[in-house]
Amino acid sequence: MWYKGAVTGLDRVRALLRLQWFVVGSWLVVASGLHAVLTPFPKRWKRTAPYIARWARLGGRCLGVRATEVGERPRSGSLVVANHQGYVDIVTIGGLFPCIFAARHDMRRWPVLGSLAASGATIFINRDNRRAGYRGVGQVTAALQAGATVIAFPEGTSTDGTGILPFRTGIFQAAVEAAVPVVPAAIRYDALDGEPITTSSREVVGWYDNQPFLSHLLALGAHHTVDATVMYAPPLLPPHTDRRTLASEAEAAVRALLGMEGGVLPQRVGRGGVRTLEEARQR
């Protein structure tokens, strides 16, 4: 069943062709970067970064994403932290510069994207298992020390973009230990098919509230263009005091980029409906 269902037969054909193009093109990118994929860690992370960016640009073209950058791009070896509205963020920011991603462990099970992410040296972090979580953060530390730029979404889940969840602090420990810059980034979706984003069209671009993945992807692919803006704040430079302070500073910087006041939470999120700051802190 198609999410929201309001698409024509021609729209469905366009979406299916885009998805096929994306799948075939993605594996061609993987094949072209096979030498990088087969490189031992920790060098693999930096060597695969240009191919991940190439793959993300392909995904952006397939979904009609047109991203405008504001501010100075992160330098190589930085931890980039951004707000998160769904899988489209990956192709929106990931295609702008060589990078790898730190993602939730359950992304491995996503149709299409899961196997591609695993082949591209994505670092999966299991927040439900403390030992596995520490191991994932350690891998991020090693990737940063190897010179890879790592992108993470510390809200921990996708939201409708009307607010920001308190940043989880674990990923920031990697920046503390690797002594690298942290670059706060804000992703904003401005228009769908040339029309300003509304409450209704926000649901087409963002993926949250446990909507079926493939139906949402096809519904988004049925549209022509998505206009986005990616904004960078000045980097937070090492040495860093501790991960909690760093997370707070990064969250404040992202809020400032989006013009959001502190404590404003999204109305809808990927795992249920967080409504208050206290509820968000308990997640």
C-alpha positions as CSV (number, residue, x, y, z in Angstrom):
1,M,0.0,0.0,0.0
2,W,1.3,3.5,-0.9
3,Y,1.7,5.9,1.9
4,K,-0.8,8.8,1.6
5,G,-1.8,7.1,-1.7
6,A,-2.5,10.4,-3.6
7,V,-0.3,9.7,-6.7
8,T,-1.2,9.0,-10.3
9,G,-0.2,5.9,-12.3
10,L,2.4,8.0,-14.0
11,D,3.8,9.1,-10.7
12,R,4.1,5.4,-9.6
13,V,5.9,4.5,-12.8
14,R,8.3,7.4,-12.2
15,A,9.0,6.3,-8.6
16,L,9.5,2.7,-9.6
17,L,12.0,3.6,-12.3
18,R,13.8,5.9,-9.9
19,L,14.1,3.1,-7.4
20,Q,15.4,0.7,-10.0
21,W,17.9,3.3,-11.2
22,F,19.0,3.8,-7.6
23,V,19.5,0.1,-6.8
24,V,21.4,-0.6,-10.0
25,G,23.5,2.6,-9.7
26,S,24.2,1.9,-6.0
27,W,25.8,-1.4,-6.7
28,L,27.8,0.0,-9.5
29,V,29.2,2.6,-7.1
30,V,30.0,-0.2,-4.6
31,A,31.7,-2.2,-7.4
32,S,33.7,0.9,-8.5
33,G,34.9,1.3,-4.9
34,L,35.5,-2.4,-4.2
35,H,39.2,-1.7,-3.6
36,A,38.2,0.7,-0.8
37,V,35.6,-1.7,0.6
38,L,38.2,-4.4,0.9
39,T,40.8,-2.2,2.6
40,P,41.4,-3.2,6.3
41,F,40.1,-1.0,9.1
42,P,40.8,1.7,10.1
43,K,41.9,2.9,6.7
44,R,38.7,1.6,5.1
45,W,36.6,4.4,6.7
46,K,38.5,7.2,5.0
47,R,39.0,5.3,1.7
48,T,35.3,4.6,1.3
49,A,34.2,8.1,2.2
50,P,34.3,9.5,-1.4
51,Y,32.3,6.6,-2.7
52,I,29.6,7.1,0.0
53,A,29.3,10.7,-1.1
54,R,29.0,9.5,-4.7
55,W,26.3,7.1,-3.7
56,A,24.5,9.8,-1.7
57,R,24.5,12.1,-4.7
58,L,23.0,9.3,-6.8
59,G,20.3,8.9,-4.2
60,G,19.7,12.6,-4.2
61,R,19.2,12.7,-7.9
62,C,16.9,9.8,-7.8
63,L,14.7,11.6,-5.2
64,G,15.0,15.0,-6.8
65,V,16.8,16.5,-3.8
66,R,18.5,19.8,-4.5
67,A,20.6,21.0,-1.5
68,T,21.9,24.5,-0.9
69,E,24.8,24.9,1.5
70,V,25.2,27.8,3.9
71,G,28.4,28.2,5.9
72,E,31.8,26.5,5.7
73,R,32.0,22.8,4.8
74,P,33.4,20.6,7.5
75,R,37.1,19.8,7.1
76,S,38.2,16.2,6.8
77,G,38.3,14.3,10.1
78,S,35.5,16.2,11.7
79,L,32.4,14.8,13.6
80,V,29.4,16.4,11.9
81,V,26.2,16.2,14.0
82,A,22.8,17.2,12.5
83,N,19.1,17.1,13.2
84,H,17.2,14.2,11.7
85,Q,14.0,13.9,9.8
86,G,14.4,10.6,8.0
87,Y,16.4,8.6,5.5
88,V,16.4,11.5,3.0
89,D,18.8,13.3,5.3
90,I,21.4,10.7,4.3
91,V,21.4,11.6,0.7
92,T,20.8,15.3,1.4
93,I,24.0,15.9,3.5
94,G,25.9,12.8,2.5
95,G,26.4,13.9,-1.1
96,L,28.0,17.2,-0.2
97,F,31.5,16.0,0.9
98,P,33.3,12.7,1.5
99,C,31.9,11.1,4.6
100,I,30.9,8.0,6.5
101,F,27.8,7.6,8.7
102,A,27.3,6.4,12.3
103,A,23.8,4.9,12.3
104,R,21.4,3.0,14.5
105,H,22.0,-0.7,14.4
106,D,18.5,-1.5,13.2
107,M,19.3,0.3,9.9
108,R,20.9,-3.0,8.8
109,R,17.4,-4.4,8.4
110,W,16.1,-1.6,6.2
111,P,15.1,-2.8,2.7
112,V,17.6,-1.5,0.0
113,L,19.5,0.9,2.3
114,G,20.5,-1.6,4.9
115,S,22.8,-3.8,2.8
116,L,24.2,-0.8,1.0
117,A,25.0,0.9,4.2
118,A,26.8,-2.2,5.5
119,S,28.8,-2.5,2.4
120,G,29.9,1.2,2.7
121,A,31.6,0.9,6.1
122,T,28.7,2.6,8.0
123,I,29.3,2.3,11.7
124,F,26.3,0.8,13.4
125,I,25.7,1.7,17.1
126,N,23.5,-0.4,19.2
127,R,22.0,1.9,21.9
128,D,20.1,-1.0,23.4
129,N,23.2,-2.8,24.5
130,R,25.8,-0.9,26.5
131,R,28.7,-3.0,25.6
132,A,27.8,-2.9,21.9
133,G,27.3,0.8,22.2
134,Y,30.7,1.4,23.6
135,R,32.2,-0.7,20.8
136,G,30.4,1.4,18.2
137,V,31.6,4.7,19.7
138,G,35.1,3.2,19.8
139,Q,34.8,2.5,16.1
140,V,33.8,6.1,15.5
141,T,36.8,7.3,17.5
142,A,39.1,5.1,15.3
143,A,37.5,6.4,12.1
144,L,38.0,10.0,13.2
145,Q,41.6,9.3,14.1
146,A,42.1,7.8,10.7
147,G,41.0,11.1,9.1
148,A,37.4,10.2,8.1
149,T,34.6,12.7,8.4
150,V,31.8,11.0,10.3
151,I,28.1,12.2,10.1
152,A,25.8,11.3,13.0
153,F,22.2,12.2,14.0
154,P,22.4,12.4,17.8
155,E,18.6,12.9,18.3
156,G,18.6,9.1,18.1
157,T,15.5,8.9,15.8
158,S,13.8,10.8,13.1
159,T,11.3,13.6,13.8
160,D,8.9,15.9,11.9
161,G,11.3,18.8,12.1
162,T,9.1,21.0,14.2
163,G,11.6,20.8,17.1
164,I,14.7,19.0,18.2
165,L,15.1,16.1,20.7
166,P,17.8,16.5,23.3
167,F,21.1,15.2,21.8
168,R,22.3,11.8,23.0
169,T,25.8,12.2,24.4
170,G,27.4,8.9,23.5
171,I,28.6,9.8,20.0
172,F,30.4,12.9,21.4
173,Q,32.7,10.8,23.5
174,A,34.4,9.8,20.2
175,A,35.1,13.5,19.4
176,V,36.5,14.0,23.0
177,E,38.8,11.0,22.7
178,A,39.9,11.6,19.1
179,A,40.3,15.4,19.9
180,V,38.7,16.4,16.6
181,P,36.4,19.3,15.7
182,V,32.6,18.9,16.0
183,V,30.6,20.7,13.3
184,P,26.9,21.3,14.1
185,A,24.8,21.1,11.0
186,A,21.1,21.9,10.4
187,I,19.1,20.3,7.6
188,R,15.9,22.1,6.6
189,Y,13.5,21.1,3.9
190,D,12.0,24.1,2.2
191,A,9.9,23.0,-0.7
192,L,8.3,20.0,-2.4
193,D,7.7,20.3,-6.2
194,G,8.4,24.0,-5.9
195,E,5.7,24.5,-3.2
196,P,6.7,25.5,0.4
197,I,6.7,22.6,2.9
198,T,3.4,22.4,4.8
199,T,2.2,20.0,7.6
200,S,1.0,17.6,5.0
201,S,4.0,17.7,2.6
202,R,6.3,17.4,5.6
203,E,5.0,13.9,6.1
204,V,6.0,13.1,2.5
205,V,9.6,14.2,3.0
206,G,10.2,13.1,6.6
207,W,10.0,9.5,7.7
208,Y,8.6,9.0,11.2
209,D,5.7,7.5,13.2
210,N,6.7,4.0,11.9
211,Q,5.4,4.6,8.4
212,P,6.2,1.6,6.0
213,F,9.6,2.3,4.6
214,L,9.2,1.2,1.0
215,S,5.8,2.7,0.5
216,H,7.1,6.0,1.9
217,L,10.2,5.8,-0.3
218,L,8.0,5.2,-3.4
219,A,5.6,8.0,-2.5
220,L,8.5,10.5,-2.1
221,G,10.0,9.3,-5.4
222,A,6.8,10.0,-7.2
223,H,7.4,13.7,-6.7
224,H,9.6,15.8,-8.9
225,T,11.9,17.9,-6.6
226,V,12.7,18.4,-2.9
227,D,14.5,21.7,-2.1
228,A,16.7,21.6,1.0
229,T,19.2,23.8,2.9
230,V,22.1,22.5,4.8
231,M,23.6,25.0,7.2
232,Y,26.9,24.7,9.1
233,A,27.8,26.4,12.4
234,P,31.4,27.2,13.2
235,P,33.2,24.1,14.4
236,L,33.6,23.3,18.1
237,L,37.3,22.9,18.4
238,P,39.3,20.5,20.7
239,P,40.3,20.1,23.4
240,H,36.7,19.3,24.6
241,T,35.9,19.2,28.3
242,D,33.4,16.3,28.3
243,R,30.8,14.7,26.1
244,R,27.7,16.1,27.9
245,T,29.0,19.7,27.6
246,L,29.9,19.1,24.0
247,A,26.5,17.6,23.2
248,S,24.7,20.6,24.8
249,E,26.8,23.1,22.8
250,A,26.2,21.3,19.6
251,E,22.5,21.0,20.1
252,A,22.3,24.8,20.9
253,A,24.2,25.5,17.7
254,V,21.8,23.5,15.6
255,R,18.8,25.1,17.2
256,A,20.3,28.5,16.5
257,L,20.8,27.6,12.8
258,L,17.2,26.7,12.6
259,G,15.9,29.6,14.7
260,M,14.5,27.3,17.3
261,E,14.4,28.1,21.0
262,G,15.8,25.8,23.6
263,G,13.5,23.0,24.8
264,V,11.2,23.1,21.7
265,L,10.5,19.4,20.9
266,P,9.1,17.9,17.7
267,Q,5.4,17.1,17.7
268,R,6.0,13.7,16.1
269,V,8.9,11.3,16.2
270,G,10.0,7.9,14.8
271,R,9.2,5.9,17.9
272,G,5.9,7.1,19.3
273,G,5.0,10.6,20.3
274,V,7.3,12.5,22.6
275,R,5.5,15.5,23.8
276,T,7.5,16.9,26.7
277,L,11.2,17.6,27.5
278,E,11.1,15.2,30.4
279,E,9.7,12.4,28.3
280,A,12.4,13.0,25.7
281,R,15.1,12.8,28.4
282,Q,13.8,9.4,29.5
283,R,14.0,7.9,26.0
